[in-house]
Structure formats: structure tokens, C-alpha cells
Amino acid sequence: MRTILKNCNLIDGISEESSKHAYLIVDNDKIKEVGLGDVRTNAADEVVDCTDKYVLPGLIDAHVHLVWDGSADPQSAINDLENDAITLNAYKHSLDYLKHGITTVRDVGSPDRTTLHVRNAINAGHLQGPTIVSSGSPICMTGGHVYYLGREVDSPDEARKATRTVLKEGADLIKLMATGGIYTFGEEPGFSQLTLEEMKAATQEAHKKGIKVAAHADGLEGILNCIEAGVSTIEHGIYADEHALSLMKEKNMYLVPTMIVMKRLASDDRMVDWANEKAQYVLTPHMEMLKKAVKQGVKIATGTDCGSPVTPPKYYFDELPIMQEAGMTSMEVIQSSTRIAAECLGLDNYGTLAEGKKADLLIVDGNPLDDIHVLKNEKSIMKNGTFI
């Protein structure tokens, strides 16, 4: 049975303006046709009248941690759990994203194959859930950033073997920890961790299989090492300067800024003092970096670090106005949350509403181009051609 959406105000993820009086024909899990004007229907069709509503692609979060629940100390909540229990929790958390209209997530750090099992069950059609792109275990130095989720390495050869192992386990991408961060005791965000040689070894192995590499990189030295190593995306990028950002643009790299998590860590009184203090210290340089990135035209994919402390999935929608504050238009924010994020993740069939693409979409009341906050309100959500 076809599903036909008629009388739409359409934001397709491609055009720079919305289209009025548009229609979409969905057949099974894909978009069969997109057009303007009236559409011919038949008795067997499910017809949805979208008069005065806006239709846009399903949202994408390019940086989440599905094994974490967004509580004040989410790692403590799983420290004593077996992997099967962590896997079940990760599935529950994935549904939390889907119910908000976040139809695709990129998980960038989970122990062993926990999130990979969730991804596989959803892909096989055994479970309903968002599309998951997962790095599996991140690769870090011994005792490095969130080492409790990852594989610890201390040489280029160890980094190479760890990368091969994670790829063998079925990871969609490789995640490297280039610098320190907030949510690990005894380290600073600006300090480098994995060496350039270690990251080069890991990146070479990933690229042999056509796999992208994402890097947690807060400090400038670590960011420059990532650029030289050939990673695809810089996560956070707090201390990137104009030179680093120009190199990122030149090399067609993506920035996934994750602004909201830093604001949450810096302001919530449930956070331990050492994490709260680090987060407060980086707020200003982080925002200044994003403003420079927007001005220079660096590709920006929306990512939040949701699942991390005090940042459950609902805070996705607080990331979007921060991007506007940094100089992005509403349409640019929406495209960063749909088409550009899909490109960042390497998902050709997602992120836009066009013929042949997967039918992941939202129907919202109000115009998000006038007020981005309407995206957090109640909405109709279609995933793979089915309303959930």
C-alpha cells in the first residue's frame, strides 16, 4: 500500500527554500515520487493531508553514546553490567531517539560489540529502531579518554591491530581519541593523547576498507594531528584555530561540534566538580571556534554527545539554536541535521526527501524556518515508510 502526503510545505534537505503545495508518494520503505500540485490517489492509498504542516527529512544525530543514559554519571550505571544487559539498555536508548524524530544516529563509542548487536537486529528487521551507524569500541591510549569504553593501544602496531579487530567485529567507522576530554578524571581537553603515528596507522587500516575515521579532538595539536592523519570528522574541535579550520575545509572534512553537552556539563549541579570546572573553562573557546567554522564554510554535521552526563536525547533540540547563535540560518541548521549529516555518515539513501531515498520524515506543526524550536514539539514520525 502506498502512503501519500499531500498539501505539504516541503523542506527537502536540498533546496534553499521550502516548497508549497507539494506531495510525496511513499511506496514500501522508499520515496517513489515528489512533486508540486495535486496528486492522483486511489482507494487503496493511505492519504495524509498535511495542510498547514511542514514535512522534512528525519533528523540525524552524528554523535551519540547509546550505552549511556544521560544521567549524571552514566558510566557508573553500566560498570557492573554484563554486555548483554548493556546491549538491551542501548536498544532502549535508541528508541528514545526515534520517538523524538531522530531517525538516524551515529554511535561513537560503546564497549565491545554491544551497540553493533543492536544495529544488526534493527537492520535485520527483528526490532524497530533508528538507523544506527556505529564505531563499536573507540581506540585510545592506555588510560586515555573514556578508556573504559575502548581498546587501549600504545604504539602504531597496536593501533593497527586494534583497528583491524574493530573492523572485523563489524564497525561502520573507526573512532580515535586524539586528545583528553571532560568526562575522564585526571586529563585535560587540550592535551594530546594518541600520537600522530598511531592515528596514521589506524586511519590507513580503515581506509583500506573504505571506512571513515572520526576523532575526538579538543586541543589544537591533536586536531592538527588528526588532519594530517587523514581522519574524516573532527568531533568537538574546541580549540581549532582559523588555520586548522581552513585545512578542514580544504580537505573536505566535517566538524561535529556537540555544543549542548558542554553547556550541560558546565551548568548542571549534579556534575562532579572536576568535570564541571573543565566544561566551564571550554565554553567560550568552543563557541568562538564554531563561529569561525561557520564563517569559513566548514562542513558542519549536527551532533550532540547525547547519552553523556546530564544530556539525554531530548537535548538534541537545544543544539540547534546554539548553531543559529554561531551564525547559521535555520535552513543551514536543518540541512546540517539531515543531508549534511547523512553525507558525514556516508549514508547516500538518507537525509533528503527525493525519489529513491529512504522514507524517513517528520510532519510538524509550524514552520521550523521561522522558529527552529517547533522541531521539539509533538510530531508525526515516519521511519522506513511506516508511521511509528
VOPAGU-2260 file (C-alpha; in pm, 1 decimal, decimal comma):
REM VOPAGU-2260
SITE   aa  ch    i         X         Y         Z
SITE  MET   A    0       0,0       0,0       0,0
SITE  ARG   A    1     121,4     345,6     -86,2
SITE  THR   A    2     121,8     635,4     157,0
SITE  ILE   A    3      61,4     975,1       1,1
SITE  LEU   A    4     133,0    1302,3     176,8
SITE  LYS   A    5     -47,8    1590,8       8,2
SITE  ASN   A    6     -70,8    1968,6      54,6
SITE  CYS   A    7     274,4    1974,2     215,3
SITE  ASN   A    8     501,4    2262,8     292,9
SITE  LEU   A    9     813,2    2071,8     196,5
SITE  ILE   A   10    1167,2    2117,0     327,5
SITE  ASP   A   11    1352,0    1851,9     129,0
SITE  GLY   A   12    1704,6    1893,1     267,9
SITE  ILE   A   13    1833,8    2003,6     -72,1
SITE  SER   A   14    1659,6    2325,7    -175,7
SITE  GLU   A   15    1737,3    2653,9      -6,1
SITE  GLU   A   16    1367,1    2736,4      30,1
SITE  SER   A   17    1060,2    2536,7     125,3
SITE  SER   A   18     807,7    2436,6    -141,5
SITE  LYS   A   19     435,2    2493,8    -102,7
SITE  HIS   A   20     155,8    2260,0    -209,6
SITE  ALA   A   21     392,7    1966,5    -252,8
SITE  TYR   A   22     323,8    1594,1    -232,8
SITE  LEU   A   23     520,8    1278,4    -162,7
SITE  ILE   A   24     435,9     925,9    -263,6
SITE  VAL   A   25     586,2     660,2     -35,9
SITE  ASP   A   26     592,0     300,9    -154,8
SITE  ASN   A   27     717,4      42,6      94,6
SITE  ASP   A   28    1024,5     194,7     260,7
SITE  LYS   A   29    1120,0     445,1     -10,2
SITE  ILE   A   30    1004,3     768,2    -162,8
SITE  LYS   A   31     864,5     690,3    -506,1
SITE  GLU   A   32     780,0    1043,3    -619,3
SITE  VAL   A   33     799,4    1404,9    -505,5
SITE  GLY   A   34     609,6    1678,0    -686,7
SITE  LEU   A   35     410,3    2000,0    -671,3
SITE  GLY   A   36      36,4    2047,9    -706,0
SITE  ASP   A   37    -242,1    1793,5    -684,6
SITE  VAL   A   38    -170,0    1422,9    -678,8
SITE  ARG   A   39    -383,0    1138,0    -811,4
SITE  THR   A   40    -477,8     881,7    -547,3
SITE  ASN   A   41    -675,2     559,3    -540,4
SITE  ALA   A   42    -886,6     381,4    -281,9
SITE  ALA   A   43    -602,3     159,7    -162,2
SITE  ASP   A   44    -374,3     452,5     -76,3
SITE  GLU   A   45    -325,3     585,3     273,4
SITE  VAL   A   46    -363,5     961,1     222,9
SITE  VAL   A   47    -232,4    1209,8     478,1
SITE  ASP   A   48    -343,9    1571,5     440,6
SITE  CYS   A   49     -55,9    1795,7     552,2
SITE  THR   A   50    -232,7    2127,6     503,7
SITE  ASP   A   51     -57,7    2397,6     713,2
SITE  LYS   A   52     206,6    2145,6     820,3
SITE  TYR   A   53     574,6    2116,3     729,0
SITE  VAL   A   54     738,1    1796,1     608,0
SITE  LEU   A   55    1112,8    1746,6     636,2
SITE  PRO   A   56    1361,9    1459,3     647,5
SITE  GLY   A   57    1408,2    1262,0     965,7
SITE  LEU   A   58    1670,1    1419,5    1189,0
SITE  ILE   A   59    2020,6    1279,6    1233,7
SITE  ASP   A   60    2247,4    1295,2    1538,1
SITE  ALA   A   61    2605,9    1236,6    1426,6
SITE  HIS   A   62    2747,7    1189,2    1778,1
SITE  VAL   A   63    2573,7     981,7    2045,4
SITE  HIS   A   64    2659,0     713,6    2301,6
SITE  LEU   A   65    2376,9     461,5    2308,2
SITE  VAL   A   66    2512,5     264,3    2603,4
SITE  TRP   A   67    2483,2     571,8    2825,3
SITE  ASP   A   68    2152,5     701,9    2961,7
SITE  GLY   A   69    2228,0    1073,3    3000,3
SITE  SER   A   70    2223,5    1058,5    3379,4
SITE  ALA   A   71    2475,2    1242,5    3598,4
SITE  ASP   A   72    2725,5     955,2    3578,6
SITE  PRO   A   73    2614,1     718,4    3302,2
SITE  GLN   A   74    2931,8     511,0    3303,7
SITE  SER   A   75    2877,3     414,1    3666,3
SITE  ALA   A   76    2533,6     283,9    3565,1
SITE  ILE   A   77    2691,3      21,3    3337,5
SITE  ASN   A   78    3021,6     -53,9    3511,5
SITE  ASP   A   79    2891,2    -368,6    3678,4
SITE  LEU   A   80    2664,8    -488,4    3397,2
SITE  GLU   A   81    2729,0    -780,0    3165,5
SITE  ASN   A   82    2744,1    -694,4    2797,2
SITE  ASP   A   83    2402,9    -846,6    2726,7
SITE  ALA   A   84    2240,7    -609,1    2976,2
SITE  ILE   A   85    2432,7    -314,6    2826,9
SITE  THR   A   86    2309,2    -418,2    2482,4
SITE  LEU   A   87    1947,1    -422,1    2597,6
SITE  ASN   A   88    1990,3     -78,2    2753,3
SITE  ALA   A   89    2143,7      51,7    2431,1
SITE  TYR   A   90    1837,2     -65,6    2241,4
SITE  LYS   A   91    1606,2     107,3    2488,5
SITE  HIS   A   92    1805,8     428,6    2448,7
SITE  SER   A   93    1788,6     402,2    2069,5
SITE  LEU   A   94    1408,9     411,7    2092,4
SITE  ASP   A   95    1434,3     730,9    2296,1
SITE  TYR   A   96    1596,7     896,9    1994,7
SITE  LEU   A   97    1341,3     761,4    1749,1
SITE  LYS   A   98    1041,8     887,0    1948,0
SITE  HIS   A   99    1189,4    1238,9    1923,7
SITE  GLY   A  100    1211,1    1217,8    1544,1
SITE  ILE   A  101    1583,5    1144,7    1537,4
SITE  THR   A  102    1563,2     863,5    1285,2
SITE  THR   A  103    1938,2     806,9    1240,9
SITE  VAL   A  104    2221,8     814,4    1493,8
SITE  ARG   A  105    2595,1     763,6    1476,9
SITE  ASP   A  106    2719,0     590,8    1791,4
SITE  VAL   A  107    3083,1     678,7    1854,4
SITE  GLY   A  108    3183,2     467,7    2149,8
SITE  SER   A  109    3048,1     153,5    2313,9
SITE  PRO   A  110    3214,8    -145,1    2478,5
SITE  ASP   A  111    3285,4    -447,4    2262,2
SITE  ARG   A  112    3000,8    -530,4    2019,2
SITE  THR   A  113    2712,0    -406,0    2236,3
SITE  THR   A  114    2578,7    -137,6    2002,0
SITE  LEU   A  115    2675,6    -338,3    1695,1
SITE  HIS   A  116    2434,2    -610,4    1808,0
SITE  VAL   A  117    2154,5    -353,6    1837,5
SITE  ARG   A  118    2233,2    -218,3    1490,2
SITE  ASN   A  119    2230,7    -568,9    1343,6
SITE  ALA   A  120    1893,3    -658,6    1496,9
SITE  ILE   A  121    1735,1    -337,3    1365,5
SITE  ASN   A  122    1889,1    -379,9    1020,5
SITE  ALA   A  123    1759,8    -736,8    1003,3
SITE  GLY   A  124    1406,5    -615,5    1079,1
SITE  HIS   A  125    1385,6    -803,3    1408,9
SITE  LEU   A  126    1344,9    -480,2    1604,5
SITE  GLN   A  127    1208,9    -135,1    1528,8
SITE  GLY   A  128    1454,0     146,2    1583,0
SITE  PRO   A  129    1656,9     423,8    1426,4
SITE  THR   A  130    1923,4     361,0    1167,6
SITE  ILE   A  131    2244,4     312,3    1363,8
SITE  VAL   A  132    2594,1     377,3    1235,9
SITE  SER   A  133    2838,0     252,0    1499,6
SITE  SER   A  134    3209,8     265,0    1566,0
SITE  GLY   A  135    3198,4     -15,4    1819,2
SITE  SER   A  136    3486,0      27,9    2063,0
SITE  PRO   A  137    3683,3     351,8    2030,1
SITE  ILE   A  138    4061,7     337,0    2016,8
SITE  CYS   A  139    4253,7     529,2    2282,4
SITE  MET   A  140    4589,4     534,3    2457,4
SITE  THR   A  141    4622,6     334,4    2778,0
SITE  GLY   A  142    4426,8     525,9    3040,5
SITE  GLY   A  143    4312,4     774,1    2776,3
SITE  HIS   A  144    3981,7     946,0    2721,8
SITE  VAL   A  145    3689,6     715,0    2815,9
SITE  TYR   A  146    3928,8     419,1    2817,0
SITE  TYR   A  147    3655,0     218,0    2989,8
SITE  LEU   A  148    3464,2     203,3    2660,5
SITE  GLY   A  149    3755,0     141,1    2431,3
SITE  ARG   A  150    4059,3     -52,9    2320,6
SITE  GLU   A  151    4382,4      77,5    2467,6
SITE  VAL   A  152    4691,6      99,1    2246,3
SITE  ASP   A  153    5046,5     226,3    2294,0
SITE  SER   A  154    5217,1     205,0    1955,9
SITE  PRO   A  155    5136,2     228,6    1585,0
SITE  ASP   A  156    5137,0    -150,8    1560,2
SITE  GLU   A  157    4889,6    -182,7    1846,9
SITE  ALA   A  158    4670,7      86,9    1688,6
SITE  ARG   A  159    4681,2    -102,2    1359,9
SITE  LYS   A  160    4580,4    -430,7    1522,4
SITE  ALA   A  161    4304,4    -268,5    1727,4
SITE  THR   A  162    4163,0    -108,0    1412,1
SITE  ARG   A  163    4169,0    -439,1    1228,9
SITE  THR   A  164    3994,5    -605,5    1522,9
SITE  VAL   A  165    3717,8    -345,3    1545,3
SITE  LEU   A  166    3662,6    -366,6    1169,6
SITE  LYS   A  167    3648,7    -746,8    1193,4
SITE  GLU   A  168    3376,0    -708,2    1454,9
SITE  GLY   A  169    3169,8    -512,1    1202,4
SITE  ALA   A  170    3217,3    -146,0    1290,2
SITE  ASP   A  171    3087,1     108,5    1038,9
SITE  LEU   A  172    3362,5     356,8    1124,5
SITE  ILE   A  173    3668,6     390,5    1344,0
SITE  LYS   A  174    3668,0     627,5    1642,2
SITE  LEU   A  175    4001,2     762,9    1768,1
SITE  MET   A  176    4069,3     954,3    2088,6
SITE  ALA   A  177    4321,4    1217,4    1984,5
SITE  THR   A  178    4306,0    1432,3    2299,7
SITE  GLY   A  179    4180,9    1442,3    2653,3
SITE  GLY   A  180    3826,4    1544,3    2735,9
SITE  ILE   A  181    3579,5    1636,3    3007,3
SITE  TYR   A  182    3431,4    1306,3    3128,8
SITE  THR   A  183    3754,6    1129,0    3229,6
SITE  PHE   A  184    3927,8    1215,7    3556,3
SITE  GLY   A  185    4285,7    1340,1    3551,3
SITE  GLU   A  186    4314,2    1468,2    3193,8
SITE  GLU   A  187    4272,0    1799,4    3016,8
SITE  PRO   A  188    4076,9    1858,1    2692,8
SITE  GLY   A  189    4364,3    2046,2    2532,5
SITE  PHE   A  190    4628,7    1776,7    2582,3
SITE  SER   A  191    4714,8    1530,0    2304,3
SITE  GLN   A  192    4682,8    1155,9    2365,1
SITE  LEU   A  193    4711,8     921,9    2065,4
SITE  THR   A  194    5023,2    1011,2    1867,9
SITE  LEU   A  195    5024,4    1115,0    1505,3
SITE  GLU   A  196    5191,1     784,7    1410,9
SITE  GLU   A  197    4928,6     582,5    1597,7
SITE  MET   A  198    4645,5     770,2    1427,6
SITE  LYS   A  199    4808,5     735,3    1086,7
SITE  ALA   A  200    4833,2     358,7    1135,4
SITE  ALA   A  201    4466,5     334,7    1236,4
SITE  THR   A  202    4349,4     559,4     954,2
SITE  GLN   A  203    4546,6     364,9     694,8
SITE  GLU   A  204    4380,9      41,0     804,2
SITE  ALA   A  205    4034,5     195,3     794,4
SITE  HIS   A  206    4088,6     347,0     452,2
SITE  LYS   A  207    4199,1       9,2     313,1
SITE  LYS   A  208    3837,5     -97,3     359,8
SITE  GLY   A  209    3680,5     231,7     259,5
SITE  ILE   A  210    3585,4     305,8     619,7
SITE  LYS   A  211    3569,5     657,8     763,2
SITE  VAL   A  212    3750,9     770,3    1076,3
SITE  ALA   A  213    3609,8    1005,0    1339,6
SITE  ALA   A  214    3832,1    1160,5    1603,6
SITE  HIS   A  215    3755,5    1305,1    1944,1
SITE  ALA   A  216    3980,8    1609,6    1920,4
SITE  ASP   A  217    3958,1    1905,7    2156,6
SITE  GLY   A  218    4310,4    2052,4    2164,9
SITE  LEU   A  219    4477,1    2225,3    1871,1
SITE  GLU   A  220    4778,6    1994,8    1847,6
SITE  GLY   A  221    4553,7    1690,8    1847,4
SITE  ILE   A  222    4325,4    1847,0    1584,8
SITE  LEU   A  223    4622,2    1920,2    1356,8
SITE  ASN   A  224    4747,0    1563,5    1405,5
SITE  CYS   A  225    4403,6    1434,4    1303,8
SITE  ILE   A  226    4405,2    1646,5     990,4
SITE  GLU   A  227    4748,9    1518,0     894,7
SITE  ALA   A  228    4648,0    1160,1     971,5
SITE  GLY   A  229    4353,3    1188,4     731,3
SITE  VAL   A  230    4051,1    1146,7     955,3
SITE  SER   A  231    3708,3    1229,6     811,8
SITE  THR   A  232    3543,8    1409,6    1102,6
SITE  ILE   A  233    3659,3    1617,9    1395,4
SITE  GLU   A  234    3437,4    1567,5    1699,4
SITE  HIS   A  235    3408,4    1871,2    1931,3
SITE  GLY   A  236    3703,2    2069,5    1785,4
SITE  ILE   A  237    3709,2    2307,3    2082,5
SITE  TYR   A  238    4046,3    2473,1    2025,2
SITE  ALA   A  239    4059,7    2462,5    1644,2
SITE  ASP   A  240    4201,5    2790,8    1513,1
SITE  GLU   A  241    4147,3    2956,3    1176,7
SITE  HIS   A  242    4439,2    2766,9    1021,7
SITE  ALA   A  243    4305,9    2429,3    1134,9
SITE  LEU   A  244    3955,9    2515,8    1015,7
SITE  SER   A  245    4087,6    2626,2     676,0
SITE  LEU   A  246    4268,9    2292,7     643,9
SITE  MET   A  247    3948,4    2110,1     732,7
SITE  LYS   A  248    3760,5    2297,7     463,2
SITE  GLU   A  249    4037,1    2236,0     208,7
SITE  LYS   A  250    4033,8    1861,6     282,0
SITE  ASN   A  251    3652,3    1840,0     280,2
SITE  MET   A  252    3639,2    1729,1     643,5
SITE  TYR   A  253    3337,7    1754,7     870,3
SITE  LEU   A  254    3307,3    1922,6    1208,3
SITE  VAL   A  255    3066,3    1770,9    1460,8
SITE  PRO   A  256    3066,2    2041,1    1729,7
SITE  THR   A  257    2848,9    1892,5    2011,8
SITE  MET   A  258    2786,9    2227,7    2179,8
SITE  ILE   A  259    2499,5    2132,8    2406,3
SITE  VAL   A  260    2686,4    1869,2    2605,3
SITE  MET   A  261    2945,8    2125,5    2715,4
SITE  LYS   A  262    2671,6    2365,1    2828,3
SITE  ARG   A  263    2501,8    2087,0    3019,9
SITE  LEU   A  264    2824,1    1972,2    3187,9
SITE  ALA   A  265    2909,2    2329,7    3281,7
SITE  SER   A  266    2570,5    2419,1    3430,4
SITE  ASP   A  267    2418,3    2111,9    3595,6
SITE  ASP   A  268    2487,8    2096,2    3970,5
SITE  ARG   A  269    2479,1    1715,0    3963,6
SITE  MET   A  270    2816,9    1707,3    3789,5
SITE  VAL   A  271    3129,8    1633,4    3989,1
SITE  ASP   A  272    3342,5    1943,3    4043,8
SITE  TRP   A  273    3637,2    1839,3    3826,4
SITE  ALA   A  274    3417,4    1780,4    3520,5
SITE  ASN   A  275    3208,4    2090,3    3582,1
SITE  GLU   A  276    3517,8    2310,5    3605,1
SITE  LYS   A  277    3668,3    2173,7    3283,1
SITE  ALA   A  278    3341,6    2225,2    3096,7
SITE  GLN   A  279    3306,7    2583,9    3218,5
SITE  TYR   A  280    3660,2    2658,4    3102,0
SITE  VAL   A  281    3595,8    2545,4    2742,8
SITE  LEU   A  282    3256,1    2709,5    2683,6
SITE  THR   A  283    3388,5    3036,1    2541,6
SITE  PRO   A  284    3660,9    2896,3    2312,0
SITE  HIS   A  285    3420,0    2627,6    2192,7
SITE  MET   A  286    3161,2    2883,9    2082,4
SITE  GLU   A  287    3424,6    3107,6    1925,6
SITE  MET   A  288    3554,2    2810,6    1729,0
SITE  LEU   A  289    3208,0    2730,1    1593,8
SITE  LYS   A  290    3154,3    3089,9    1486,4
SITE  LYS   A  291    3483,5    3079,3    1293,2
SITE  ALA   A  292    3391,4    2745,1    1136,5
SITE  VAL   A  293    3056,6    2880,9    1017,7
SITE  LYS   A  294    3222,0    3192,9     877,4
SITE  GLN   A  295    3485,7    2989,3     693,7
SITE  GLY   A  296    3231,1    2749,9     545,0
SITE  VAL   A  297    3347,8    2429,5     714,1
SITE  LYS   A  298    3101,6    2143,3     669,2
SITE  ILE   A  299    2909,3    2107,6     994,5
SITE  ALA   A  300    2708,5    1799,1    1086,5
SITE  THR   A  301    2474,7    1816,8    1383,5
SITE  GLY   A  302    2591,4    1606,1    1675,8
SITE  THR   A  303    2520,4    1636,4    2044,9
SITE  ASP   A  304    2709,1    1374,1    2251,3
SITE  CYS   A  305    2369,2    1280,6    2394,1
SITE  GLY   A  306    2382,4     991,7    2635,1
SITE  SER   A  307    2676,6    1162,7    2802,6
SITE  PRO   A  308    2634,3    1305,9    3154,9
SITE  VAL   A  309    2318,5    1512,4    3211,8
SITE  THR   A  310    2242,1    1508,4    2836,8
SITE  PRO   A  311    1964,3    1262,7    2743,2
SITE  PRO   A  312    1829,7    1260,5    2385,1
SITE  LYS   A  313    1575,9    1540,7    2431,8
SITE  TYR   A  314    1864,5    1789,0    2442,6
SITE  TYR   A  315    1923,7    1732,4    2071,7
SITE  PHE   A  316    1685,2    2019,2    2010,6
SITE  ASP   A  317    1890,4    2254,0    2228,4
SITE  GLU   A  318    2188,6    2205,1    1996,4
SITE  LEU   A  319    2004,3    2364,2    1704,3
SITE  PRO   A  320    1956,3    2719,0    1841,6
SITE  ILE   A  321    2321,2    2720,7    1951,2
SITE  MET   A  322    2416,9    2660,9    1589,9
SITE  GLN   A  323    2199,0    2956,5    1495,6
SITE  GLU   A  324    2370,9    3171,7    1756,9
SITE  ALA   A  325    2700,0    3085,2    1587,6
SITE  GLY   A  326    2574,9    3236,3    1261,5
SITE  MET   A  327    2387,8    2958,8    1080,2
SITE  THR   A  328    2046,4    3017,7     925,5
SITE  SER   A  329    1751,6    2795,2    1012,9
SITE  MET   A  330    1779,5    2624,1     675,0
SITE  GLU   A  331    2152,3    2563,8     725,5
SITE  VAL   A  332    2082,8    2409,9    1065,8
SITE  ILE   A  333    1816,8    2180,9     918,8
SITE  GLN   A  334    2046,7    2076,3     635,3
SITE  SER   A  335    2327,1    2009,4     884,9
SITE  SER   A  336    2079,1    1789,4    1072,8
SITE  THR   A  337    1967,6    1599,3     761,5
SITE  ARG   A  338    2153,9    1599,1     428,4
SITE  ILE   A  339    2496,6    1710,5     550,4
SITE  ALA   A  340    2483,5    1475,4     849,3
SITE  ALA   A  341    2389,6    1188,6     616,4
SITE  GLU   A  342    2685,6    1273,2     393,4
SITE  CYS   A  343    2909,5    1283,1     700,6
SITE  LEU   A  344    2791,8     934,0     794,7
SITE  GLY   A  345    2826,1     802,4     438,7
SITE  LEU   A  346    2452,9     728,5     406,9
SITE  ASP   A  347    2359,9     802,7      46,1
SITE  ASN   A  348    1995,8     696,1      84,4
SITE  TYR   A  349    1914,2     920,5     379,8
SITE  GLY   A  350    1892,6    1286,1     470,6
SITE  THR   A  351    1679,6    1421,1     184,4
SITE  LEU   A  352    1326,1    1380,2      55,3
SITE  ALA   A  353    1381,6    1280,1    -303,9
SITE  GLU   A  354    1288,2     996,1    -536,3
SITE  GLY   A  355    1453,9     670,2    -439,7
SITE  LYS   A  356    1558,4     780,4     -90,7
SITE  LYS   A  357    1453,9     606,3     228,7
SITE  ALA   A  358    1120,0     733,0     358,9
SITE  ASP   A  359    1236,8     877,8     690,7
SITE  LEU   A  360    1048,1    1200,6     754,5
SITE  LEU   A  361     874,2    1425,0    1003,4
SITE  ILE   A  362     545,5    1614,9     984,9
SITE  VAL   A  363     547,8    1914,6    1218,1
SITE  ASP   A  364     309,1    2194,7    1308,1
SITE  GLY   A  365     463,6    2533,8    1244,6
SITE  ASN   A  366     746,9    2648,5    1024,5
SITE  PRO   A  367    1090,0    2549,1    1159,1
SITE  LEU   A  368    1247,1    2806,3     927,6
SITE  ASP   A  369    1072,2    3074,5    1134,3
SITE  ASP   A  370    1120,9    2904,0    1470,2
SITE  ILE   A  371    1361,8    2610,6    1498,3
SITE  HIS   A  372    1208,7    2523,3    1835,9
SITE  VAL   A  373     896,7    2376,7    1671,4
SITE  LEU   A  374    1102,1    2066,9    1591,1
SITE  LYS   A  375    1094,1    1962,2    1956,5
SITE  ASN   A  376     713,3    1967,9    1969,0
SITE  GLU   A  377     478,2    1678,9    1904,6
SITE  LYS   A  378     518,8    1546,6    1551,1
SITE  SER   A  379     436,8    1258,5    1320,8
SITE  ILE   A  380     738,3    1037,4    1254,3
SITE  MET   A  381     783,5     805,2     960,2
SITE  LYS   A  382    1066,9     553,7     963,2
SITE  ASN   A  383    1131,7     335,3     659,2
SITE  GLY   A  384     789,8     422,1     515,7
SITE  THR   A  385     589,4     342,2     829,3
SITE  PHE   A  386     448,4     585,5    1082,6
SITE  ILE   A  387     568,4     490,6    1428,0
